[in-house]
Amino acid sequence: MVTATFRFYEELGDFLPRARRGREFATPCARAASVKHMIEALGVPHTEVERILVNGEASAFERLLEEGDRVAVYPRSDTFAVFAGSSRPLRERPRQSLRFVADAHLGGLARLLRMAGFDTLYDNGYQDDAIVAIAAEEDRVVLTRDRELLKRRAVTHGCYLHAIKPAAQFQELFERLDLAPSAQPFSLCLHCNLALQAVDKATVLDGLPPSVRELHDEFNTCEACRRVFWKGSHHKRMCALLDAASGAAQPVPEGG
């Protein structure tokens, strides 16, 4: 058994007991323990880690720890200033444009991401094994508040949501992954996750409420569920949420 010293930076400290946050601490390590094994044994999912230094040098997850090693662990938000491009990240970005699979507890967030135009798979019946398989097969980022799910070896890209309310989770993810430049608001069906198509008002007129017939002329529909969408009061609320997530308005409070 060897002893190594760890320091977890920024939001990674949220995964640790309070006494270990924002400071170095020494801990015994199992024989032949890798950096990844110890990081996750201490409570931090590997998907939340972007850079590692061991004794001041860039390290991979697979490195075996030795007596007296000093390990500094950084999240995405801190790495660019610290490393200035001098070391490679621990993993490549997903091959496709960012697509997500959300666990069964993140239905509200999945709906908001679809509203912003991000392909997001969600089903409240998804089991963890199914989420892991979907993420691997379709090159999707796993979204969850279950740190044990993110510790699975097969999950290469994932995000742990610290916020509890969907609107705050939405803003947290936008900031972490810099999603604003890629957003295509109101291009996907909130229910089916499929592309919306413009439709002539005359073809949907009979199914519209009287007030909508009078006030609106532009409509979109989903070919799967046949729902019709227009720019009503919900559209204004969603625009405000997108502005907040993109930094153009006040942030969404966690309790809101």
N, C-alpha and C positions, 0 to 999 in steps of 0.2 A: 504494500500500500504506500502511495506517495501523498504528499500534501501540496496543493497548488493554491494560489491566491487569485481570486476573481474580482472583477469590477464590471458591473452592468450599467450602461449609460442610458440617460433619458427615460423614455417610457418603458424600457425593458425592466426597470426597477419595480414597476407595478405588479410584476409576476412574483416578486420576492417578498418574504416576510419584512415587515417595516424596519426591523433592526439592520437589515442588510442593504437597504436602499441608499444609493448615493455615496457609497463608501466601498473600500476594499475589504474583503474578508477571506480568511484562509479556511480551507475545507479539505478533509481527507477524500481521496479518490480511489475507486476500486482499481485493482491490479489491471494493467493494460487498458485503462479507460481512455476513450477518445475525447477530444474536445466536445464533439456533439453529444456524446453520452452524458458528460457532466453538465453541460449547459441545460439539457432537458431534465436531468435528475434534480437540478436546482429549481426547476419549475418553468423554464422559458422555452416555448416551442421553437424549433429550428427555423420555421418560416418567418419568425419575427426578427431574425438576425441577418444583418447585411454584411458586416465586416468583423473580423476577429484579429486581434494582435496577441501573439504569444511572445513574451519577452521583447516587445517592441517591433516584432516582425509579423507581416501578414501570414495568416494561418488558414488552412482548410479545416473542415469539420473532422476529417479523418485522422488528424495528427494525434499521436499518443502522448499523453501527459507524462512529464517527468518531475522528479522532486524539485520543488522550489519554483516551478513555472509560474509566471504572472500573466494572467489572461484578461484582456480587455475586450468587452463584447459590445458592439454598437448596433443600433437599429438603423433603418434607412434614413431617417431624418437628420442624423448627426454625421453621416459618413462623408458627405461631399466636402464639408469644411475641414474635416479631420485628415482625410487622405488626399484630397486635391487630385484625384485620378491616379495616384501612385500605385494602387493595388487593384486587382480585379475583384469584382463582387463574388460572393460565394455561389451564386447561381445566375444563369442567364435569365433575361426577361422571357415571359411566355412568347411562343413563336407567333401566335396570332395577335390581332388587336385584342385588348383586354376583354375577356369574357369571364363570367362568374358562375359558380354554383353555390347556392346558399343553403345552410342547414335548416332543419324544420322549425327553428325558433326565430327565423329572420324573414318571415313573410312580408312584414312592413317594409323592411329595407329592400327586399327584392322588387317590390312594386315601385318604389321610388327610383331604383336604378333603371328599371325598364322605362319609367317616365323620362329619365334623362337620356335614354337611347342606348343603354348598355345591355347586351344580351346576357340575361341572368336566368338560369334554371332554378326552379324552386318547386318543391312539393312537400306538404307537411307530413307526408308518409315516408320521405327519404330516410333510410337507415345509414349509419356511418359508412358501412362497406360500399353502399351504392354511391355515396358522395365521392369517396376516394376513387372508385372505378370511373365515374363520369369525369372527374377532374383529370385523371391520367389519359383517358381515351380521347377527350375533346380539348385538352390543353386549357383547362379552366382554372381560375383562382378560387380556392375554397374560402368561403366567408363563414365565420362561426364565432361563438363565444365559448366554445369547448376547447380548451387548450390541449386536451388529450387527443382530440381528432387531429390537430395540427402537428402532433409529435409523430404521427405515423410516417414511416420511411417513404412510402409511396407518394405522399403529399409533398410536392416540390415547391408549389406556390400557394400561399394562403395568407389570410389576414385575420387576426384576432380583433374583434370589435370591443373596445373598452366601454363605449357608451351603451346605454340600455334602451333609450327611446329611438325609434326608427329615424326621425329627422336628425338627431344628433349623430347617429351612426352614419347616416348619409354624408353629413359634413365631414366627419372624421375620415371616411374613406376617400372623399374627394381630395382632402388635403394630403393624405398619406401617399396616394397614387397619382396625384396631379391629374385628375380626371377632367378638369374643366375644358382643356383644349380639344378633347375627344368627344365631348357630349354632343348628342344630336336629339334635343328635346322633342318629345311627342312624336317620335318616329316608330315606336313599338307599341303593340297592344299591352296594356297593363295586366291583362289576364292570361294571354296566350304566349307572350314573348315573341310574337311574329310581327313583321313589318306592316305598318298601316298603309292603306291605299286611299288616295283622294277619291271622293265619290260625288256625283252630281246631286244637288239638293233634291231635285225632283224624284230621284229614285228612292229616297229615304223619307220623303215628306210625310207620308201617312203614319210613320212611327214616331214622329217628333212631338213633344209637348207644344201647346199653342204658343207659349212665350218664346220658345226656341225658334219656331217657324218665323216669328216676326223679327227677332233680333239677330239671327245668324244666317250666313250664306255659305260658309266654308265647313265642309265635313270630311271626316276620314272614317274608314271602316276596317275591321279585321275580317279577312276572308274565312277565318276558322270559326270564330264565335259570333260573327255578324253584328257585334256591338258597333254603335256609331258614336263618334267623338266630335266635340266642338269646343270652341274656346269660351267656356262659361266661367263661373266663379272658381271652380276647381283649377282651371288653367292659370288664373291669377295667383292662387295660393302656391301652385307648383313653381311658377316663375319666380316668386319671392324666395322659395326654398332653394332653387337653383342659384339665384343671385347670392344668397348667403353662403352656399357651399363653394361658390366660385370667388368669394372674397369681395363681392360687389355690394354687400349689405352687412348688417350686423349678424354675428354668429347666432346659431340656434341654441338656446339654453338647454342643458341636459334635462331639466325638469319640465320643459315645455311640451 
